[in-house]
Amino acid sequence: MENIKILKGFKTPLTGMPDSSVIQIPDPDTVAVSAMDIPYIRPKLLVKENESVKTGTPLFCDKRNNCIFYVSPGTGIVKQIVFGERRRLQEVVIALDKNLDKNTDKNQAKKDDFIQFETLSKDSIGTIPRSKIIKLLQQGGLWQCFRQFPSKDTADENHEPPMIIVPLNGNDPFSPHPEVVLENETGFFEFGIKILKQFSNRIVVASRQSSLDRLNGFKDHITHIVPDFYPSWDPAVILYHLKRSKEDNRSWCIPVEHLVLVAKFLLSGRYPVKRVVTITRSNDKKPHMIARQGTPVKNLVGSLDENSLITTGRFNGRAVEPQSHMGFFENTLNIINDNQEEELFGFIKPGLTKPTASRTFLSCLSRDPKDLDCNIHGEERACINCGYCANICPNDLAPSFIYKALLSDEIEDALSYGLLDCCRCGLCSYVCPSKIELTQLLSQGMDAHYKDKE
Amino acid sequence: MNPLKKLIDLSEKHFTGSGKFNRLEPLFDATKTFLFFPSSKNKYKPFVRDNLDLKRFMSFVIISLLPVLIFGIYNTGFQAGLAQGESYAFIQAFFLGSRYVLPIIIVSYAVGFFWEIVFATIRKHKISEGFLVTGLLFPLTLPATIPLWQVALGISFGVVIGKEVFGGTGRNFLNPALTGRAFLFFSYPVSMSGDVWVAAGSTVDGFSGATALSILAPEGEKITAALSNSGFSLADLFFGLVPGSIGETSAFCCILGALFLIITKIANFRIIIGGITGLIVTSIIFYLIPGGSDSWMNASPLYHLCAGGFLFGISFMATDPVSAPGTNPGRWIFGFLIGFLTITIRVANPAFVEGTMLAILFMNVFAPLLDLIVMKYTVSNRIPNV
């Protein structure tokens, strides 16, 4: 195991760490496949409302590559297809069949009915051509688990990645603990690593320091350890610190829970629907939860204050509504309080409990866990060149220079400053005292460049 | 609900939209957000944000200026007393000093805010907090004897030409307070030359009131001896009970402010340390050059550090992030060259006894170039990703 030296990141301890216990969430009335967390997709619907589907039935595919399917995580009837602005597909909602066992004759589909795909045997892996594995995964709705740098779009099947990064930890500081994800899945995990070796010679399995002591059974597979502050375990950060040549920029990554899904699917021929999720809330310790993919957010978060914000990653996720559903790539929900009070002379209070990455609040003297709210704490101003963003960027970027280059349309400059190394961790926006939406601007810059090239 | 908040909520409709005073919206908004810290819900990722904002950032510079300000007021009164042949106690000197210094500060803030509001109203943007600092820094660089109309003229030039014509705080490439001071320095050399800088109605005979940097030793005498003859011992220069601009005299108070800024990371320590290093190295080089023992060339680094406005400039002016470089190596070079230029101007150019202001303004102009060079270098070390 090799330590990766990462110096910069978000080092404030936070409240709301989930408990290591696990509870099972009963199947909800509806599940959905969300298109909101899928990068760059141009969805093409394959089902209509009121059509019945089984677990594994393709719901939509990507127009850019018609072989990549997004499949139903449950058996039932397509209840609703939700469109957003400009008729952008948001969700395909499926009402799960709950009482079908009694009157099977009326409906073709039965509870837990599923599409059986071709299976592989554990020992045959060396003999199966790469293209066949890809084909199977694409049909089964799991190829999108593989993402390709620098834009983290769905991996290009014709590309041979110089490196595949498997982060054991998710996008949020409190994403599910890898030990919970991998519990009783050792066989699948090891099979998954064998599959990865069909794609690339270099497999990087990285874990954050604090997860390590509960991962004894997996120590042989873990190749790298990263420090215990966000976003060290982000694959883009790991890639930046490991890459030695230009070619490495087009590596792949696959989160460990997806690797297990891929292995399970290939061995059983059945689309796996169970996910481990964590719910974080300040001053609360909620257990890890096992729920079906696409469970409604409200089933997971329980009762909450109507002003709070729910996100799928406080730094780099998306904001979700209680009635929307968990996305394929998402496994954390943060319930963030809205502190609506406008404090009298708030800008000069000593701030014993106000978390900060700077040293301008007394809170920076204590290492007690702090509580973050979803407020901006100030107003947008012009950049004052203070360099706070560069001081926290894990990938040694100077976001203030890049965003100025982007605003003045100097895309070449922005690229040479390392725009595509941006891991979209959100820390530059987090620290900015001028409250400039740096992450948003950099992200848009990267996306625009990527779409342009495509 | 807070009664003040109620009042603001009630009057909001008059200042916004089609209200009667909607042209004054920037002023209303500035007052409102000054009293009640705005904190709306985040719309974009990340959905959590740091508590530090520009208001607090700039307020911390003001806090760091308090020792300098209080001592400056006291010293103004104390020097006035000396000039009249009296030695005042702290309270007395402080009150006498306030009579000279407070009007300067009030004029500076009032005139500066007037321009800020004018530009904010015309351009329909919010009043930036940056002026809070400029409005206090500027008077501290002036002698207490300055006529108030010159203060008004100087701050107007600093705010309008130094900052607003480029788009306001964040877009100025020169430090606005120093721009205003440079304008006065070249336009009204009599008030700014550093010859008679003691505020007093009448002076006793033989009192010169000159600043340390304008001292030149007679033939055959060393500069240090000439300085102590004129009442500038190193200890006096360090603690600051000497004539000079309001804020610059006390090296001790400047160091206090600089430490506060460094500890809270509001100012970048690289600029301050780099500047002091540059000053020490350069003054040692000049010291080692033979000859010139009667001029400041022969003064030791400590004299150079404590005399004049170098510590004030490097702690509060050069660390203005907007006009300084935005890269760390750039900041080191920037600071070092300010120290170097300060000594070079002081020693090699007798026309300007004080080099700090010109050194900082000169380096402000070069800051973007330094950034460009540093960025070019860092880019060449990155593994390209295009």
Chai-1 contact restraints between the chains, C-beta under 6 A:
chainA,res_idxA,chainB,res_idxB,connection_type,confidence,min_distance_angstrom,max_distance_angstrom,comment,restraint_id
A,P150,B,N385,contact,1.0,0.0,6.0,A-B,restraint_1
A,K243,B,I383,contact,1.0,0.0,6.0,A-B,restraint_2
A,K246,B,P384,contact,1.0,0.0,6.0,A-B,restraint_3
A,N249,B,N385,contact,1.0,0.0,6.0,A-B,restraint_4
A,L309,B,F47,contact,1.0,0.0,6.0,A-B,restraint_5
A,T311,B,F47,contact,1.0,0.0,6.0,A-B,restraint_6
A,R314,B,F47,contact,1.0,0.0,6.0,A-B,restraint_7
A,R314,B,V48,contact,1.0,0.0,6.0,A-B,restraint_8
A,F315,B,P46,contact,1.0,0.0,6.0,A-B,restraint_9
A,N316,B,K45,contact,1.0,0.0,6.0,A-B,restraint_10
A,D338,B,K41,contact,1.0,0.0,6.0,A-B,restraint_11
A,E342,B,F36,contact,1.0,0.0,6.0,A-B,restraint_12
A,E342,B,F37,contact,1.0,0.0,6.0,A-B,restraint_13
A,E343,B,F37,contact,1.0,0.0,6.0,A-B,restraint_14
A,G346,B,F37,contact,1.0,0.0,6.0,A-B,restraint_15
A,F347,B,F37,contact,1.0,0.0,6.0,A-B,restraint_16
A,F347,B,K55,contact,1.0,0.0,6.0,A-B,restraint_17
A,F347,B,R56,contact,1.0,0.0,6.0,A-B,restraint_18
A,I348,B,S59,contact,1.0,0.0,6.0,A-B,restraint_19
A,K354,B,N51,contact,1.0,0.0,6.0,A-B,restraint_20
A,T356,B,D50,contact,1.0,0.0,6.0,A-B,restraint_21
A,T356,B,N51,contact,1.0,0.0,6.0,A-B,restraint_22
A,T356,B,L52,contact,1.0,0.0,6.0,A-B,restraint_23
A,A357,B,D50,contact,1.0,0.0,6.0,A-B,restraint_24
A,S358,B,L52,contact,1.0,0.0,6.0,A-B,restraint_25
A,S358,B,K265,contact,1.0,0.0,6.0,A-B,restraint_26
A,R359,B,T264,contact,1.0,0.0,6.0,A-B,restraint_27
A,R359,B,K265,contact,1.0,0.0,6.0,A-B,restraint_28
A,T360,B,L52,contact,1.0,0.0,6.0,A-B,restraint_29
A,T360,B,R56,contact,1.0,0.0,6.0,A-B,restraint_30
A,T360,B,F60,contact,1.0,0.0,6.0,A-B,restraint_31
A,T360,B,T264,contact,1.0,0.0,6.0,A-B,restraint_32
A,F361,B,N51,contact,1.0,0.0,6.0,A-B,restraint_33
A,L372,B,V48,contact,1.0,0.0,6.0,A-B,restraint_34
A,C374,B,K41,contact,1.0,0.0,6.0,A-B,restraint_35
A,C374,B,N42,contact,1.0,0.0,6.0,A-B,restraint_36
A,C374,B,F47,contact,1.0,0.0,6.0,A-B,restraint_37
A,N375,B,S39,contact,1.0,0.0,6.0,A-B,restraint_38
A,I376,B,S40,contact,1.0,0.0,6.0,A-B,restraint_39
A,I376,B,N42,contact,1.0,0.0,6.0,A-B,restraint_40
A,I376,B,R49,contact,1.0,0.0,6.0,A-B,restraint_41
A,H377,B,S39,contact,1.0,0.0,6.0,A-B,restraint_42
A,H377,B,R49,contact,1.0,0.0,6.0,A-B,restraint_43
A,H377,B,N51,contact,1.0,0.0,6.0,A-B,restraint_44
A,H377,B,D53,contact,1.0,0.0,6.0,A-B,restraint_45
A,G378,B,D53,contact,1.0,0.0,6.0,A-B,restraint_46
A,E379,B,P38,contact,1.0,0.0,6.0,A-B,restraint_47
A,R381,B,L54,contact,1.0,0.0,6.0,A-B,restraint_48
A,R381,B,S128,contact,1.0,0.0,6.0,A-B,restraint_49
A,A382,B,G170,contact,1.0,0.0,6.0,A-B,restraint_50
A,C383,B,G170,contact,1.0,0.0,6.0,A-B,restraint_51
A,I384,B,G170,contact,1.0,0.0,6.0,A-B,restraint_52
A,I384,B,P321,contact,1.0,0.0,6.0,A-B,restraint_53
A,I384,B,V322,contact,1.0,0.0,6.0,A-B,restraint_54
A,N385,B,P321,contact,1.0,0.0,6.0,A-B,restraint_55
A,N385,B,V322,contact,1.0,0.0,6.0,A-B,restraint_56
A,N385,B,G326,contact,1.0,0.0,6.0,A-B,restraint_57
A,C386,B,P321,contact,1.0,0.0,6.0,A-B,restraint_58
A,G387,B,G326,contact,1.0,0.0,6.0,A-B,restraint_59
A,L415,B,V386,contact,1.0,0.0,6.0,A-B,restraint_60
A,S416,B,V379,contact,1.0,0.0,6.0,A-B,restraint_61
A,G418,B,R382,contact,1.0,0.0,6.0,A-B,restraint_62
A,L420,B,N385,contact,1.0,0.0,6.0,A-B,restraint_63
A,D421,B,N385,contact,1.0,0.0,6.0,A-B,restraint_64
A,G426,B,K45,contact,1.0,0.0,6.0,A-B,restraint_65
A,G426,B,P46,contact,1.0,0.0,6.0,A-B,restraint_66
A,S429,B,P46,contact,1.0,0.0,6.0,A-B,restraint_67
A,Y430,B,P46,contact,1.0,0.0,6.0,A-B,restraint_68
A,Y430,B,R49,contact,1.0,0.0,6.0,A-B,restraint_69
A,Y430,B,D50,contact,1.0,0.0,6.0,A-B,restraint_70
A,V431,B,D50,contact,1.0,0.0,6.0,A-B,restraint_71
A,P433,B,L52,contact,1.0,0.0,6.0,A-B,restraint_72
A,P433,B,D53,contact,1.0,0.0,6.0,A-B,restraint_73
A,P433,B,L54,contact,1.0,0.0,6.0,A-B,restraint_74
A,P433,B,F57,contact,1.0,0.0,6.0,A-B,restraint_75
A,S434,B,L54,contact,1.0,0.0,6.0,A-B,restraint_76
A,E437,B,Y44,contact,1.0,0.0,6.0,A-B,restraint_77
A,Q440,B,Y44,contact,1.0,0.0,6.0,A-B,restraint_78
